[in-house]
Amino acid sequence: MKIASHLNPKLFDEGIEKAPTRDGFGEGLREAGEKDPKVVALSADLVESTRANLFADAFPDRFIEVGVAEQNMASVASGLAAVGKIPFITSYAMFSPGRNWEQIRTTIAYNERNVKIIGAHSGISVGPDGATHQALEDMAIMRAMPNMIVIAPVDAVEAKKATLWASTYDGPVYIRLGREKVPTVTTIGTPFQLGQGGLWIEKDDDLPHTVGVITTGSMFHSAASAAVELEKKGIGISILHLPMVKPLDTAGVLKLAESHDIIVTVEEHQRNGGLGGAVAELLGEERPTKVIRLGIDDQFGQTGEPEELLKHYGLDKNGIINKITEVFGV
């Protein structure tokens, strides 16, 4: 397989550096504040957990603690954007956009306000917090919202890039973050652009079976590790990472489908409505292709350690291997 040169050279090392994507957001928000005095931040009583404290400590006069009032936070941010500010609203994804979806829809997206919604502690890897705090539907509800960009960074480095990019983009943006440390697979030189993914791993051409894997969020490393083992079984894997679920990299997805036997999507989210749904919708209309969606299958999460839960739902390296080998019977 061919690995993109701009990825971390320690990609497959056991000692690869790890950091939560929320850390990259905190660093990016502080830097965005240094670059543009119009950037402001709001928190719903979770300033440290979301890493908004890095901004609050640097710019206390541009930080607003609204308390446990996510719906008010969205409306206040819309007002700030209306007078030229660039607000970032921060909470757990289960509460924002989970609790305040209607306020985001009506006061932000409908009015095309320049507000950035940061949903931390998403997915099952939030672990011991359990089902009530594991946002598994957030990409679906935000992807369905007009005027909304939806981003799920792969690591802390990409989360910082996404935050800085969002601070310069004029319009609503949703950025999905995690609590657990994840491998740092990208570098400063890894590209990040609106509506474009990256073909980070390319298959060898002489293998009998080929699979185009599409990942978002932190799932790339598990898929890449699976690709190494699958190659030994005669299955060539290419991996397209999509940091943006909306807008979708339609050209990248279509090109991947043209050159592979099947497409497999991997996301720490419900199989319905998120990355898998977006890919299946596109291919169903433009290029009918067999699509296998790996994610949470129409159920809530549960309490457990992050690694336990990823294994339970088939989202770790072995789960991806097992599903793909099952398809080809190898």
C-alpha positions as CSV (number, residue, x, y, z in Angstrom):
1,M,0.0,0.0,0.0
2,K,1.0,3.6,-0.5
3,I,0.8,6.0,2.4
4,A,0.5,9.8,1.9
5,S,3.8,11.5,2.6
6,H,2.1,14.2,4.7
7,L,0.9,11.8,7.4
8,N,2.7,11.2,10.7
9,P,5.7,9.0,9.9
10,K,5.0,7.1,13.1
11,L,1.6,6.2,11.9
12,F,1.9,2.5,12.8
13,D,4.3,2.8,15.8
14,E,3.0,1.6,19.1
15,G,4.3,4.8,20.7
16,I,2.4,7.1,18.4
17,E,1.6,10.4,20.1
18,K,-2.0,10.7,21.3
19,A,-4.2,13.7,22.2
20,P,-7.9,14.5,22.4
21,T,-9.4,16.4,19.5
22,R,-10.7,18.9,22.1
23,D,-7.1,19.9,22.9
24,G,-6.6,21.0,19.3
25,F,-9.8,23.0,19.3
26,G,-8.7,24.8,22.5
27,E,-5.3,25.7,21.0
28,G,-7.0,26.7,17.7
29,L,-9.6,28.9,19.4
30,R,-6.9,30.8,21.4
31,E,-4.9,31.3,18.2
32,A,-8.0,32.5,16.3
33,G,-8.6,35.0,19.1
34,E,-5.0,36.3,18.8
35,K,-5.5,36.8,15.1
36,D,-9.0,38.4,15.1
37,P,-10.4,40.5,17.9
38,K,-13.9,39.8,16.7
39,V,-13.7,36.1,17.9
40,V,-15.6,35.5,21.1
41,A,-16.4,32.4,23.0
42,L,-19.4,31.2,25.1
43,S,-19.6,28.2,27.4
44,A,-22.5,26.4,29.0
45,D,-20.7,25.7,32.3
46,L,-18.2,23.3,30.6
47,V,-15.3,25.7,30.0
48,E,-12.5,23.3,31.0
49,S,-14.0,20.1,29.6
50,T,-14.4,21.7,26.2
51,R,-10.9,23.4,26.4
52,A,-12.5,26.8,25.9
53,N,-10.6,27.8,29.1
54,L,-7.5,28.4,26.9
55,F,-9.4,31.2,25.2
56,A,-11.1,32.4,28.4
57,D,-7.8,32.7,30.2
58,A,-6.2,34.7,27.3
59,F,-9.2,36.9,26.6
60,P,-11.5,37.1,29.7
61,D,-13.3,40.2,28.3
62,R,-14.3,38.2,25.1
63,F,-15.6,35.2,27.0
64,I,-19.2,34.6,28.3
65,E,-20.2,31.9,30.7
66,V,-23.9,31.5,30.2
67,G,-24.3,28.6,32.6
68,V,-26.4,25.5,32.0
69,A,-28.5,27.3,29.3
70,E,-27.5,25.9,25.9
71,Q,-30.7,27.2,24.3
72,N,-29.9,30.8,25.5
73,M,-26.3,30.3,24.5
74,A,-27.3,29.7,20.8
75,S,-29.6,32.7,20.7
76,V,-27.0,35.0,22.4
77,A,-24.4,33.9,19.9
78,S,-26.8,34.7,17.0
79,G,-27.1,38.2,18.4
80,L,-23.4,38.6,18.7
81,A,-22.9,37.5,15.1
82,A,-25.5,40.0,14.0
83,V,-23.4,42.8,15.2
84,G,-20.2,41.5,13.7
85,K,-18.7,39.2,16.2
86,I,-17.5,35.6,15.5
87,P,-18.9,33.5,18.3
88,F,-17.9,30.0,19.2
89,I,-20.4,28.2,21.4
90,T,-19.1,25.2,23.4
91,S,-20.7,22.4,25.3
92,Y,-21.0,18.6,25.1
93,A,-22.5,17.5,21.8
94,M,-25.4,15.9,23.5
95,F,-26.5,19.3,24.8
96,S,-25.3,21.5,21.9
97,P,-26.6,20.7,19.2
98,G,-28.6,18.0,21.1
99,R,-30.6,20.2,23.4
100,N,-30.6,23.5,21.5
101,W,-31.1,22.2,17.9
102,E,-34.2,24.4,17.4
103,Q,-32.5,27.5,18.5
104,I,-29.5,26.7,16.3
105,R,-31.9,26.1,13.4
106,T,-34.0,29.2,13.7
107,T,-31.6,31.8,15.1
108,I,-28.4,30.7,13.5
109,A,-28.8,28.6,10.4
110,Y,-32.0,30.1,9.1
111,N,-30.5,33.6,9.4
112,E,-27.1,32.4,8.2
113,R,-25.4,33.8,11.3
114,N,-21.7,33.4,11.5
115,V,-21.7,31.2,14.6
116,K,-19.5,28.1,15.2
117,I,-21.0,25.3,17.2
118,I,-18.6,23.1,19.1
119,G,-19.9,19.7,20.3
120,A,-17.4,18.0,22.6
121,H,-17.4,14.5,24.2
122,S,-19.2,13.0,21.1
123,G,-19.4,9.3,20.2
124,I,-19.2,6.2,22.3
125,S,-15.5,6.8,23.2
126,V,-16.7,9.2,25.9
127,G,-17.1,5.8,27.7
128,P,-18.1,5.8,31.3
129,D,-20.4,8.8,30.9
130,G,-22.9,6.3,29.4
131,A,-25.7,6.5,26.8
132,T,-27.2,9.7,28.0
133,H,-24.0,11.6,27.3
134,Q,-22.8,9.7,24.1
135,A,-23.9,11.8,21.2
136,L,-24.4,9.4,18.3
137,E,-26.9,11.3,16.3
138,D,-25.3,14.8,16.1
139,M,-23.9,14.6,12.6
140,A,-27.2,13.4,11.3
141,I,-29.2,16.3,12.8
142,M,-26.7,18.9,11.8
143,R,-26.2,17.5,8.3
144,A,-29.9,17.8,7.6
145,M,-29.8,21.5,8.5
146,P,-29.5,24.0,5.6
147,N,-26.5,26.4,5.6
148,M,-24.6,24.2,8.0
149,I,-21.0,22.9,7.6
150,V,-20.3,19.6,9.5
151,I,-16.7,18.7,10.5
152,A,-15.4,15.7,12.4
153,P,-11.6,16.1,12.8
154,V,-9.4,13.0,12.8
155,D,-7.0,14.2,15.5
156,A,-5.9,17.2,17.6
157,V,-3.8,18.7,14.7
158,E,-6.7,18.6,12.3
159,A,-9.1,19.9,15.0
160,K,-6.8,23.0,15.4
161,K,-6.8,23.5,11.6
162,A,-10.6,23.1,11.5
163,T,-11.1,25.7,14.2
164,L,-8.8,28.2,12.6
165,W,-10.5,27.6,9.2
166,A,-14.0,28.0,10.8
167,S,-12.9,31.4,12.3
168,T,-12.3,32.7,8.8
169,Y,-15.4,31.1,7.1
170,D,-18.4,33.3,7.0
171,G,-21.3,31.1,8.0
172,P,-22.5,28.4,10.5
173,V,-20.2,25.6,11.2
174,Y,-20.5,22.5,13.5
175,I,-17.3,20.9,14.7
176,R,-17.5,17.5,16.5
177,L,-14.9,16.7,19.1
178,G,-14.0,13.8,21.4
179,R,-12.8,13.5,25.0
180,E,-10.5,10.4,24.6
181,K,-6.9,10.7,23.4
182,V,-6.6,9.5,19.8
183,P,-3.5,8.9,17.6
184,T,-2.1,12.0,16.0
185,V,-2.0,10.8,12.4
186,T,-1.7,14.1,10.6
187,T,1.0,16.7,10.5
188,I,1.1,20.5,10.0
189,G,1.5,19.8,6.3
190,T,-1.6,17.6,5.9
191,P,-4.1,19.6,3.7
192,F,-7.4,20.8,5.1
193,Q,-9.9,22.4,2.7
194,L,-13.6,23.0,2.3
195,G,-15.4,20.0,0.9
196,Q,-12.2,18.0,0.2
197,G,-11.0,14.8,1.7
198,G,-7.7,13.1,1.5
199,L,-6.8,9.7,-0.1
200,W,-4.3,8.9,2.6
201,I,-3.8,5.2,1.8
202,E,-3.9,3.7,-1.7
203,K,-4.2,0.0,-2.5
204,D,-1.7,-2.1,-4.4
205,D,-3.0,-2.9,-7.9
206,D,-2.2,-6.6,-8.0
207,L,-4.5,-7.9,-5.2
208,P,-7.7,-9.9,-6.1
209,H,-10.1,-7.9,-3.9
210,T,-10.3,-4.1,-3.4
211,V,-12.2,-2.0,-0.8
212,G,-12.5,1.7,-0.7
213,V,-12.8,2.7,3.0
214,I,-14.2,6.1,3.9
215,T,-13.6,7.4,7.4
216,T,-14.4,10.5,9.4
217,G,-13.5,11.6,12.9
218,S,-11.0,9.5,14.7
219,M,-11.7,6.2,12.8
220,F,-8.8,6.6,10.3
221,H,-6.2,5.0,12.5
222,S,-8.2,1.8,13.2
223,A,-9.0,1.5,9.5
224,A,-5.3,2.0,8.5
225,S,-4.2,-0.6,11.0
226,A,-6.8,-3.0,9.6
227,A,-5.6,-2.3,6.0
228,V,-2.2,-3.7,6.9
229,E,-3.6,-7.0,8.0
230,L,-6.2,-7.2,5.2
231,E,-3.4,-6.8,2.6
232,K,-1.9,-10.0,3.8
233,K,-5.2,-11.7,3.1
234,G,-5.2,-10.4,-0.5
235,I,-7.5,-7.5,0.0
236,G,-6.3,-4.1,-1.2
237,I,-7.5,-1.2,0.8
238,S,-7.6,2.5,-0.1
239,I,-8.7,4.9,2.6
240,L,-10.3,8.3,1.9
241,H,-10.6,10.4,5.1
242,L,-13.3,13.0,5.1
243,P,-13.0,15.6,7.8
244,M,-16.2,17.3,6.4
245,V,-19.3,15.2,6.3
246,K,-21.0,18.3,4.8
247,P,-20.2,19.4,2.2
248,L,-19.2,16.0,1.1
249,D,-16.2,15.4,-1.2
250,T,-18.4,14.1,-4.0
251,A,-15.6,13.9,-6.5
252,G,-13.4,11.9,-4.1
253,V,-16.2,9.5,-3.2
254,L,-17.2,8.8,-6.8
255,K,-13.6,8.3,-7.9
256,L,-13.0,5.8,-5.0
257,A,-16.2,3.9,-6.0
258,E,-15.1,3.6,-9.6
259,S,-11.8,1.9,-8.8
260,H,-12.9,-0.5,-5.9
261,D,-15.2,-3.5,-5.6
262,I,-17.1,-2.2,-2.6
263,I,-17.2,0.9,-0.3
264,V,-17.0,0.7,3.5
265,T,-17.8,3.7,5.7
266,V,-16.5,3.9,9.3
267,E,-17.8,6.4,11.8
268,E,-18.3,6.7,15.6
269,H,-21.9,7.6,15.1
270,Q,-25.2,6.0,14.1
271,R,-25.0,4.2,10.8
272,N,-28.1,6.2,9.7
273,G,-27.8,9.9,8.8
274,G,-24.1,10.5,9.2
275,L,-21.1,9.7,6.9
276,G,-22.6,6.3,5.8
277,G,-25.9,7.9,4.9
278,A,-24.3,10.7,3.0
279,V,-22.1,8.3,1.0
280,A,-24.9,5.9,0.3
281,E,-27.2,8.8,-0.9
282,L,-24.6,10.0,-3.3
283,L,-23.7,6.7,-4.8
284,G,-27.3,5.6,-5.0
285,E,-28.0,8.6,-7.2
286,E,-24.7,8.9,-9.1
287,R,-23.0,5.5,-9.2
288,P,-24.8,2.5,-7.7
289,T,-22.2,0.7,-5.6
290,K,-22.3,-1.8,-2.7
291,V,-21.9,0.2,0.5
292,I,-21.3,-1.3,3.9
293,R,-21.8,1.1,6.8
294,L,-19.9,0.5,10.0
295,G,-21.2,2.4,13.0
296,I,-23.7,2.1,15.7
297,D,-26.7,0.1,14.4
298,D,-29.9,1.9,15.5
299,Q,-29.2,1.6,19.3
300,F,-28.0,3.7,22.1
301,G,-24.5,3.5,23.6
302,Q,-23.7,2.1,27.1
303,T,-21.3,2.6,29.9
304,G,-17.8,1.1,29.5
305,E,-14.2,2.0,28.8
306,P,-13.6,3.6,25.3
307,E,-11.6,0.7,24.0
308,E,-14.2,-1.8,25.2
309,L,-17.0,0.0,23.5
310,L,-15.2,0.4,20.2
311,K,-14.6,-3.3,20.2
312,H,-18.2,-4.1,21.2
313,Y,-19.6,-2.1,18.3
314,G,-17.1,-3.4,15.8
315,L,-15.3,-0.1,15.3
316,D,-11.8,-1.2,16.3
317,K,-9.2,-2.7,14.0
318,N,-10.4,-6.3,14.4
319,G,-14.0,-5.3,13.9
320,I,-13.2,-3.7,10.6
321,I,-11.1,-6.7,9.5
322,N,-13.8,-9.1,10.4
323,K,-16.5,-7.3,8.5
324,I,-14.4,-6.9,5.3
325,T,-13.1,-10.5,5.3
326,E,-16.7,-11.7,5.9
327,V,-17.8,-9.9,2.7
328,F,-15.1,-11.6,0.6
329,G,-15.2,-15.0,2.4
330,V,-11.4,-15.0,3.1
